Amino acid sequence: VTAGKVGRFRFNCTGLSGRAGGFQLIKLFVDGTNLDFVGYGASGTDMTDGHYWVTDDSGNFLTPDTTLVEGTNYYVVFNILDNGPYDTNSTLGGISDPSVFGRGGGGSGSAGCIMNPGALSLELLVLGLFGLLGIGARFRRR
């Protein structure tokens, strides 16, 4: 990522059902707090910090009213400003983003993303890396 600029990221989900705009992307912090992303982007070209949206498997922007079907592959696309409120990495040009995509409250049906079995080893590696970064940060504070 270019230092001080907005970076665009994405991850895939297959466990989504309901309206695309009915989900929330939430930033997780190592101290146990969290921060909701600003909201659903206006288009697939939106580069606003904190905006997110859902695309189909081909990368086509889905409006917030699009009905998602469980078992179908979708991508959650989101923007983070380097050293902005959603970036936990204070190094210029480096962005760290542990986040979760789902919907809260009661209700039935799927509530968020599940790990992709085809990419399980990579996802576990990334999760392990975030854990190690958190442990390292705690040791540096002491």
C-alpha positions in Angstrom: 0.0 0.0 0.0 1.2 3.5 -0.8 2.0 5.3 2.5 -0.9 7.5 3.6 -3.2 6.3 0.8 -6.4 4.1 0.9 -5.8 0.4 0.2 -8.5 -1.9 -1.1 -8.8 -5.4 0.2 -11.2 -8.4 -0.2 -12.0 -11.8 1.2 -14.4 -14.4 0.0 -17.5 -15.7 1.8 -19.9 -18.6 1.0 -22.1 -18.6 4.1 -24.1 -15.4 3.3 -27.9 -15.3 2.9 -30.2 -12.2 3.0 -29.7 -8.7 1.7 -26.1 -7.7 0.9 -26.7 -4.4 2.8 -28.0 -6.3 5.9 -24.5 -7.2 7.0 -21.9 -5.1 8.8 -18.1 -5.1 8.6 -16.5 -4.6 12.0 -12.9 -3.8 12.8 -11.5 -5.8 15.8 -8.7 -4.4 18.0 -6.3 -6.4 20.2 -7.7 -4.7 23.4 -11.1 -6.3 22.8 -12.8 -3.2 21.4 -14.2 -2.9 17.9 -15.3 -0.3 15.4 -18.0 -0.6 12.7 -17.0 0.3 9.2 -18.7 3.5 7.9 -21.1 1.7 5.6 -21.9 0.1 2.3 -20.1 1.7 -0.7 -22.0 3.5 -3.4 -20.2 1.6 -6.2 -17.4 -0.8 -6.9 -15.1 2.2 -7.6 -15.6 3.8 -4.2 -12.2 4.5 -2.5 -13.6 6.0 0.7 -11.9 4.9 4.0 -14.2 2.6 5.9 -16.6 1.7 3.0 -17.3 -1.9 2.1 -19.5 -3.8 -0.4 -20.2 -7.2 -1.7 -19.3 -8.5 -5.2 -20.2 -11.7 -7.0 -17.6 -14.2 -7.9 -16.7 -12.2 -11.1 -16.1 -9.0 -9.1 -19.4 -7.3 -10.1 -20.7 -4.8 -7.5 -23.9 -5.9 -5.8 -26.3 -3.2 -4.6 -27.3 -3.3 -0.9 -30.8 -4.7 -1.9 -29.3 -7.7 -3.7 -30.4 -11.0 -2.2 -27.4 -13.3 -1.4 -27.8 -17.0 -1.6 -26.0 -19.3 0.9 -23.4 -21.5 -0.7 -22.7 -19.0 -3.5 -19.2 -17.4 -3.5 -19.1 -13.7 -2.8 -16.4 -11.3 -2.0 -16.4 -8.6 0.7 -14.4 -5.6 -0.6 -13.4 -2.9 1.8 -11.1 0.2 1.9 -8.7 1.1 4.7 -6.6 4.3 4.9 -3.0 3.7 5.8 -2.7 4.8 9.5 -6.4 5.7 9.5 -8.9 4.5 12.2 -9.2 1.0 10.7 -5.5 0.3 10.4 -3.8 -1.2 13.5 -0.3 -1.1 11.9 1.4 2.3 12.6 4.1 1.7 10.0 3.6 3.9 6.9 2.7 1.7 3.9 1.6 -1.3 6.1 -2.0 -2.1 6.9 -3.2 -4.7 9.4 -6.9 -5.4 9.5 -8.4 -8.1 11.7 -12.1 -7.7 11.0 -15.3 -9.8 10.8 -18.3 -9.6 8.5 -21.7 -10.6 9.6 -25.0 -9.5 11.1 -25.8 -9.2 14.8 -29.0 -9.8 16.7 -31.5 -12.6 16.5 -32.9 -14.1 13.4 -32.5 -17.2 11.3 -30.3 -18.1 8.4 -26.6 -17.6 8.0 -25.0 -14.9 10.0 -21.7 -14.3 8.3 -18.6 -15.6 6.5 -17.1 -19.0 6.9 -13.6 -20.1 6.2 -13.0 -21.4 2.7 -11.9 -25.0 2.9 -9.9 -24.6 -0.2 -7.8 -21.9 1.4 -7.8 -23.2 5.0 -4.1 -23.4 5.4 -3.5 -19.8 4.2 -6.4 -18.5 6.4 -5.0 -20.3 9.4 -1.5 -18.9 8.7 -2.9 -15.3 8.5 -4.9 -15.8 11.7 -1.8 -17.2 13.4 0.2 -14.2 12.2 -2.3 -11.8 13.7 -2.1 -13.7 17.0 1.7 -13.5 17.0 1.6 -9.8 16.3 -0.8 -9.3 19.2 1.4 -11.3 21.6 4.5 -9.4 20.4 2.7 -6.1 20.9 1.9 -7.0 24.5 5.5 -8.0 25.3 6.8 -4.7 23.8 4.5 -2.7 26.2 6.1 -4.3 29.3 
